Amino acid sequence: MCKGSWMEHPDADAATDPEATTEPEYQIRAREHGPFVVTGGVALTSPNGAVIDDADNYVLCRCGKTASAPYCDRSHRDAGFTATDIDGCAARIPADRDDASTEPSVALMPHGPLMVTGPLSITTSAGETFCRAAGVALCRCGGSATKPLCDGTHATNGFAPVDPSDAPADG
């Protein structure tokens, strides 16, 4: 559904943005006032490691309002979502905390953040590297005061998406 139409998404123009196809290979771009654009074939997983999405590129909601969790459905536009201050958080993460020995992945934590593992670069809308780090929790509830990082606000703002990993198993 949403993962297949990511290239048509006006906030996720990685297909036409030359910075999205240059170094680094594995990347999460925090779009200004919009979603996370994940490129490079990074696995989207459940907390137990089961692969939910293994597309080359996909767009994840970070406003917390999508009806298509975890994917962006452009709800950030109507919700008035704002997220501009990435540079103010850079001091919170050591610059080179990546782990090249781990396959890159983004795990959906239940009713919580996106947990980034492996060698991924997190970049600004302008393509500037914010950090290259593993073990980083990214906000997807929209309420963090330290966007794009999670500050635990999801625990108090009622964030309760129905993720694919929450669906009952067939059988």
MIDOSE-1310 file (N, C-alpha, C; in nm, 2 decimals, decimal comma, always signed):
residues 171
mckg	+0,09/-0,12/+0,00/+0,00/+0,00/+0,00/+0,09/+0,12/+0,00; +0,12/+0,18/+0,11/+0,20/+0,30/+0,12/+0,34/+0,28/+0,08; +0,40/+0,16/+0,11/+0,54/+0,14/+0,07/+0,55/+0,13/-0,08; +0,46/+0,09/-0,15/+0,47/+0,08/-0,29/+0,45/+0,22/-0,36
swme	+0,39/+0,31/-0,29/+0,37/+0,44/-0,36/+0,46/+0,55/-0,30; +0,57/+0,51/-0,23/+0,65/+0,61/-0,17/+0,71/+0,70/-0,27; +0,74/+0,66/-0,39/+0,81/+0,74/-0,49/+0,72/+0,85/-0,54; +0,59/+0,83/-0,53/+0,49/+0,93/-0,57/+0,46/+1,03/-0,45
hpda	+0,51/+1,00/-0,33/+0,48/+1,09/-0,22/+0,56/+1,22/-0,23; +0,50/+1,33/-0,23/+0,57/+1,46/-0,25/+0,67/+1,49/-0,14; +0,66/+1,44/-0,03/+0,76/+1,46/+0,08/+0,87/+1,36/+0,08; +0,87/+1,27/-0,01/+0,97/+1,16/-0,02/+1,02/+1,15/-0,16
daat	+1,09/+1,26/-0,20/+1,13/+1,26/-0,34/+1,27/+1,21/-0,36; +1,30/+1,10/-0,29/+1,44/+1,04/-0,29/+1,47/+0,99/-0,44; +1,37/+0,96/-0,51/+1,40/+0,91/-0,65/+1,45/+1,02/-0,74; +1,42/+1,14/-0,71/+1,47/+1,26/-0,79/+1,57/+1,34/-0,72
dpea	+1,59/+1,31/-0,59/+1,68/+1,39/-0,51/+1,82/+1,33/-0,52; +1,92/+1,40/-0,58/+2,05/+1,34/-0,60/+2,12/+1,31/-0,47; +2,09/+1,38/-0,36/+2,15/+1,35/-0,23/+2,10/+1,22/-0,17; +1,99/+1,18/-0,21/+1,93/+1,05/-0,15/+2,00/+0,93/-0,21
ttep	+2,07/+0,94/-0,32/+2,13/+0,83/-0,39/+2,28/+0,83/-0,37; +2,34/+0,93/-0,30/+2,48/+0,94/-0,28/+2,51/+0,88/-0,14; +2,64/+0,88/-0,10/+2,67/+0,83/+0,03/+2,59/+0,90/+0,14; +2,56/+0,83/+0,24/+2,58/+0,69/+0,27/+2,47/+0,60/+0,21
eyqi	+2,50/+0,48/+0,19/+2,40/+0,38/+0,13/+2,28/+0,36/+0,21; +2,29/+0,34/+0,34/+2,18/+0,32/+0,43/+2,15/+0,45/+0,50; +2,03/+0,50/+0,48/+2,00/+0,64/+0,53/+1,85/+0,65/+0,57; +1,84/+0,73/+0,68/+1,70/+0,78/+0,72/+1,71/+0,93/+0,71
rare	+1,62/+0,98/+0,63/+1,62/+1,13/+0,61/+1,49/+1,18/+0,69; +1,52/+1,27/+0,78/+1,41/+1,33/+0,86/+1,36/+1,45/+0,77; +1,25/+1,44/+0,71/+1,20/+1,55/+0,62/+1,14/+1,66/+0,71; +1,17/+1,78/+0,68/+1,12/+1,90/+0,76/+0,97/+1,90/+0,76
hgpf	+0,91/+1,90/+0,87/+0,77/+1,90/+0,89/+0,70/+1,77/+0,83; +0,78/+1,67/+0,81/+0,72/+1,55/+0,75/+0,78/+1,42/+0,80; +0,77/+1,31/+0,71/+0,81/+1,18/+0,76/+0,96/+1,15/+0,75; +0,99/+1,03/+0,79/+1,12/+0,97/+0,78/+1,12/+0,90/+0,64
vvtg	+1,22/+0,92/+0,56/+1,24/+0,85/+0,43/+1,36/+0,76/+0,45; +1,33/+0,63/+0,44/+1,43/+0,53/+0,47/+1,48/+0,47/+0,33; +1,61/+0,48/+0,30/+1,66/+0,43/+0,17/+1,77/+0,34/+0,19; +1,80/+0,26/+0,09/+1,91/+0,17/+0,09/+1,88/+0,02/+0,12
gval	+1,76/-0,01/+0,13/+1,73/-0,15/+0,16/+1,73/-0,19/+0,30; +1,70/-0,10/+0,39/+1,70/-0,12/+0,53/+1,58/-0,20/+0,57; +1,60/-0,31/+0,65/+1,48/-0,39/+0,69/+1,40/-0,32/+0,80; +1,27/-0,32/+0,78/+1,18/-0,27/+0,89/+1,13/-0,40/+0,96
tspn	+1,15/-0,40/+1,09/+1,12/-0,52/+1,17/+1,03/-0,50/+1,28; +0,98/-0,61/+1,33/+0,90/-0,61/+1,46/+1,01/-0,61/+1,57; +0,97/-0,59/+1,70/+1,06/-0,60/+1,81/+1,14/-0,73/+1,82; +1,08/-0,84/+1,77/+1,15/-0,97/+1,78/+1,23/-1,00/+1,66
gavi	+1,24/-0,90/+1,57/+1,33/-0,92/+1,45/+1,26/-0,97/+1,32; +1,13/-1,00/+1,33/+1,06/-1,05/+1,21/+1,05/-0,93/+1,11; +1,09/-0,96/+0,98/+1,09/-0,86/+0,88/+0,94/-0,82/+0,84; +0,91/-0,70/+0,85/+0,78/-0,64/+0,81/+0,79/-0,59/+0,67
ddad	+0,90/-0,53/+0,64/+0,92/-0,46/+0,51/+1,06/-0,47/+0,47; +1,09/-0,51/+0,35/+1,23/-0,52/+0,30/+1,25/-0,45/+0,17; +1,16/-0,35/+0,15/+1,17/-0,27/+0,02/+1,30/-0,19/+0,02; +1,34/-0,15/-0,09/+1,46/-0,06/-0,10/+1,44/+0,07/-0,03
nyvl	+1,32/+0,12/-0,04/+1,28/+0,25/+0,01/+1,14/+0,25/+0,07; +1,12/+0,32/+0,18/+0,99/+0,34/+0,23/+0,98/+0,46/+0,31; +0,86/+0,51/+0,34/+0,84/+0,63/+0,41/+0,76/+0,61/+0,54; +0,82/+0,64/+0,66/+0,76/+0,61/+0,79/+0,70/+0,74/+0,85
crcg	+0,59/+0,73/+0,91/+0,52/+0,84/+0,98/+0,61/+0,88/+1,10; +0,62/+1,01/+1,12/+0,68/+1,06/+1,25/+0,59/+1,16/+1,32; +0,47/+1,19/+1,27/+0,38/+1,28/+1,33/+0,29/+1,21/+1,43; +0,27/+1,07/+1,42/+0,19/+1,00/+1,51/+0,04/+1,00/+1,47
ktas	+0,01/+1,05/+1,35/-0,13/+1,06/+1,32/-0,18/+0,97/+1,20; -0,09/+0,90/+1,14/-0,12/+0,82/+1,03/-0,22/+0,71/+1,06; -0,31/+0,68/+0,96/-0,40/+0,57/+0,97/-0,34/+0,45/+0,91; -0,22/+0,46/+0,85/-0,15/+0,35/+0,78/-0,03/+0,31/+0,85
apyc	-0,03/+0,31/+0,99/+0,10/+0,28/+1,07/+0,16/+0,16/+1,02; +0,29/+0,16/+1,01/+0,39/+0,27/+1,04/+0,42/+0,37/+0,93; +0,35/+0,35/+0,82/+0,38/+0,43/+0,70/+0,31/+0,56/+0,70; +0,37/+0,66/+0,63/+0,32/+0,79/+0,62/+0,20/+0,80/+0,53
drsh	+0,09/+0,86/+0,57/-0,02/+0,88/+0,48/-0,05/+1,03/+0,46; +0,05/+1,11/+0,49/+0,04/+1,26/+0,47/-0,04/+1,33/+0,58; -0,08/+1,26/+0,69/-0,16/+1,32/+0,79/-0,08/+1,43/+0,86; +0,05/+1,44/+0,85/+0,13/+1,55/+0,91/+0,08/+1,68/+0,86
rdag	+0,03/+1,69/+0,73/-0,01/+1,81/+0,67/-0,13/+1,87/+0,75; -0,23/+1,79/+0,77/-0,35/+1,83/+0,84/-0,33/+1,85/+0,99; -0,24/+1,78/+1,04/-0,21/+1,78/+1,19/-0,13/+1,90/+1,23; -0,07/+1,97/+1,13/+0,01/+2,08/+1,17/+0,14/+2,04/+1,23
ftat	+0,19/+1,92/+1,20/+0,32/+1,87/+1,25/+0,43/+1,96/+1,22; +0,51/+1,99/+1,32/+0,64/+2,07/+1,29/+0,75/+1,99/+1,35; +0,86/+2,00/+1,28/+0,99/+1,93/+1,32/+1,10/+2,00/+1,24; +1,17/+2,09/+1,30/+1,28/+2,15/+1,23/+1,41/+2,15/+1,30
didg	+1,42/+2,13/+1,43/+1,54/+2,15/+1,50/+1,61/+2,01/+1,52; +1,69/+1,98/+1,42/+1,77/+1,85/+1,43/+1,91/+1,88/+1,49; +1,97/+1,99/+1,45/+2,10/+2,03/+1,49/+2,11/+2,04/+1,64; +2,01/+2,08/+1,71/+2,01/+2,10/+1,85/+2,03/+1,97/+1,93
caar	+2,00/+1,86/+1,86/+2,01/+1,73/+1,93/+2,14/+1,66/+1,90; +2,22/+1,71/+1,81/+2,34/+1,63/+1,77/+2,44/+1,60/+1,89; +2,44/+1,69/+1,98/+2,53/+1,66/+2,10/+2,49/+1,55/+2,18; +2,37/+1,50/+2,17/+2,32/+1,39/+2,25/+2,37/+1,25/+2,20
ipad	+2,43/+1,24/+2,08/+2,47/+1,12/+2,02/+2,62/+1,13/+1,98; +2,70/+1,03/+2,02/+2,84/+1,03/+1,97/+2,84/+1,02/+1,82; +2,93/+1,10/+1,76/+2,92/+1,11/+1,61/+2,94/+0,98/+1,54; +3,03/+0,89/+1,58/+3,05/+0,77/+1,51/+3,02/+0,65/+1,60
rdda	+2,90/+0,63/+1,63/+2,85/+0,52/+1,71/+2,79/+0,41/+1,63; +2,83/+0,40/+1,50/+2,77/+0,30/+1,42/+2,84/+0,16/+1,44; +2,77/+0,06/+1,40/+2,82/-0,08/+1,42/+2,81/-0,15/+1,28; +2,92/-0,14/+1,21/+2,92/-0,20/+1,08/+2,90/-0,35/+1,07
step	+2,92/-0,42/+1,19/+2,90/-0,56/+1,19/+2,76/-0,60/+1,20; +2,67/-0,51/+1,22/+2,52/-0,54/+1,23/+2,45/-0,50/+1,10; +2,36/-0,58/+1,05/+2,28/-0,54/+0,94/+2,19/-0,43/+0,98; +2,18/-0,32/+0,90/+2,09/-0,21/+0,94/+1,95/-0,25/+0,94
sval	+1,88/-0,20/+1,04/+1,73/-0,23/+1,05/+1,67/-0,11/+1,13; +1,54/-0,11/+1,12/+1,46/-0,01/+1,19/+1,35/-0,10/+1,25; +1,34/-0,11/+1,39/+1,24/-0,19/+1,46/+1,13/-0,10/+1,51; +1,01/-0,15/+1,49/+0,89/-0,08/+1,55/+0,87/-0,13/+1,69
mphg	+0,90/-0,04/+1,79/+0,88/-0,07/+1,93/+0,73/-0,05/+1,96; +0,67/-0,15/+2,03/+0,53/-0,14/+2,06/+0,49/-0,01/+2,13; +0,40/+0,06/+2,07/+0,35/+0,19/+2,12/+0,47/+0,29/+2,15; +0,57/+0,27/+2,08/+0,69/+0,35/+2,11/+0,77/+0,39/+1,98
plmv	+0,90/+0,41/+2,00/+0,98/+0,47/+1,89/+1,03/+0,37/+1,79; +1,10/+0,42/+1,69/+1,17/+0,34/+1,59/+1,31/+0,32/+1,65; +1,35/+0,19/+1,66/+1,48/+0,16/+1,72/+1,57/+0,13/+1,60; +1,68/+0,21/+1,58/+1,77/+0,20/+1,47/+1,89/+0,12/+1,51
tgpl	+1,92/+0,02/+1,43/+2,04/-0,06/+1,46/+2,12/-0,07/+1,33; +2,25/-0,10/+1,35/+2,34/-0,11/+1,23/+2,39/+0,02/+1,18; +2,47/+0,02/+1,08/+2,53/+0,14/+1,02/+2,44/+0,22/+0,94; +2,37/+0,32/+1,00/+2,27/+0,40/+0,93/+2,31/+0,55/+0,95
sitt	+2,30/+0,63/+0,85/+2,31/+0,77/+0,87/+2,17/+0,84/+0,88; +2,16/+0,92/+0,97/+2,04/+1,00/+0,99/+2,07/+1,14/+0,94; +1,99/+1,18/+0,84/+2,02/+1,31/+0,78/+1,90/+1,41/+0,79; +1,93/+1,54/+0,77/+1,83/+1,64/+0,77/+1,76/+1,65/+0,63
sage	+1,66/+1,73/+0,62/+1,59/+1,75/+0,49/+1,69/+1,79/+0,38; +1,79/+1,87/+0,42/+1,89/+1,92/+0,33/+1,99/+1,82/+0,29; +1,99/+1,70/+0,35/+2,08/+1,60/+0,32/+2,21/+1,60/+0,41; +2,21/+1,69/+0,51/+2,33/+1,70/+0,60/+2,32/+1,59/+0,70
tfcr	+2,43/+1,52/+0,73/+2,43/+1,41/+0,82/+2,42/+1,46/+0,96; +2,31/+1,42/+1,03/+2,29/+1,45/+1,17/+2,37/+1,36/+1,26; +2,37/+1,23/+1,23/+2,45/+1,14/+1,30/+2,46/+1,01/+1,22; +2,56/+0,94/+1,25/+2,58/+0,80/+1,20/+2,59/+0,71/+1,32
aagv	+2,48/+0,65/+1,35/+2,47/+0,58/+1,48/+2,38/+0,46/+1,48; +2,42/+0,36/+1,56/+2,33/+0,25/+1,59/+2,28/+0,26/+1,73; +2,17/+0,20/+1,76/+2,11/+0,21/+1,89/+2,05/+0,34/+1,92; +1,99/+0,40/+1,82/+1,93/+0,53/+1,84/+1,77/+0,51/+1,83
alcr	+1,70/+0,57/+1,92/+1,55/+0,57/+1,92/+1,50/+0,69/+1,86; +1,42/+0,68/+1,75/+1,37/+0,79/+1,68/+1,22/+0,80/+1,71; +1,18/+0,93/+1,73/+1,04/+0,95/+1,77/+0,95/+0,93/+1,65; +0,83/+0,86/+1,68/+0,73/+0,84/+1,58/+0,59/+0,88/+1,63
cggs	+0,59/+0,93/+1,75/+0,46/+0,97/+1,81/+0,43/+1,12/+1,78; +0,53/+1,19/+1,74/+0,52/+1,33/+1,70/+0,53/+1,43/+1,82; +0,55/+1,38/+1,94/+0,55/+1,46/+2,06/+0,68/+1,50/+2,12; +0,79/+1,43/+2,08/+0,92/+1,45/+2,14/+0,97/+1,60/+2,13
atkp	+1,02/+1,64/+2,24/+1,09/+1,78/+2,24/+1,23/+1,77/+2,18; +1,28/+1,65/+2,15/+1,41/+1,64/+2,10/+1,41/+1,57/+1,96; +1,31/+1,60/+1,88/+1,30/+1,54/+1,74/+1,43/+1,56/+1,67; +1,47/+1,46/+1,60/+1,40/+1,33/+1,56/+1,42/+1,23/+1,67
lcdg	+1,49/+1,25/+1,78/+1,51/+1,15/+1,88/+1,38/+1,14/+1,97; +1,37/+1,02/+2,02/+1,26/+0,99/+2,12/+1,30/+1,04/+2,26; +1,20/+1,10/+2,32/+1,23/+1,15/+2,46/+1,13/+1,08/+2,56; +1,06/+0,98/+2,51/+0,97/+0,91/+2,60/+0,83/+0,96/+2,61
that	+0,80/+1,07/+2,53/+0,67/+1,13/+2,53/+0,56/+1,03/+2,50; +0,59/+0,93/+2,41/+0,48/+0,84/+2,37/+0,42/+0,77/+2,49; +0,49/+0,76/+2,60/+0,43/+0,69/+2,72/+0,32/+0,77/+2,78; +0,31/+0,90/+2,75/+0,22/+0,99/+2,82/+0,12/+1,06/+2,72
ngfa	+0,14/+1,05/+2,59/+0,05/+1,12/+2,50/-0,05/+1,03/+2,43; -0,06/+0,90/+2,47/-0,16/+0,82/+2,42/-0,13/+0,75/+2,28; +0,00/+0,76/+2,24/+0,04/+0,70/+2,12/+0,01/+0,55/+2,12; -0,07/+0,50/+2,03/-0,10/+0,36/+2,02/-0,14/+0,32/+1,88
pvdp	-0,03/+0,32/+1,79/-0,06/+0,28/+1,65/-0,09/+0,13/+1,64; -0,16/+0,09/+1,54/-0,18/-0,05/+1,51/-0,08/-0,08/+1,40; +0,03/-0,14/+1,44/+0,14/-0,17/+1,35/+0,12/-0,31/+1,29; +0,18/-0,34/+1,18/+0,17/-0,47/+1,12/+0,22/-0,58/+1,22
sdap	+0,31/-0,55/+1,31/+0,36/-0,65/+1,40/+0,25/-0,68/+1,51; +0,15/-0,59/+1,52/+0,04/-0,61/+1,62/-0,07/-0,70/+1,57; -0,07/-0,72/+1,44/-0,18/-0,80/+1,37/-0,17/-0,95/+1,42; -0,29/-1,01/+1,44/-0,28/-1,15/+1,48/-0,23/-1,24/+1,37
adg	-0,16/-1,34/+1,40/-0,11/-1,43/+1,30/-0,22/-1,51/+1,24; -0,21/-1,54/+1,11/-0,30/-1,63/+1,04/-0,29/-1,77/+1,09; -0,40/-1,84/+1,09/-0,40/-1,98/+1,13/-0,48/-2,01/+1,24
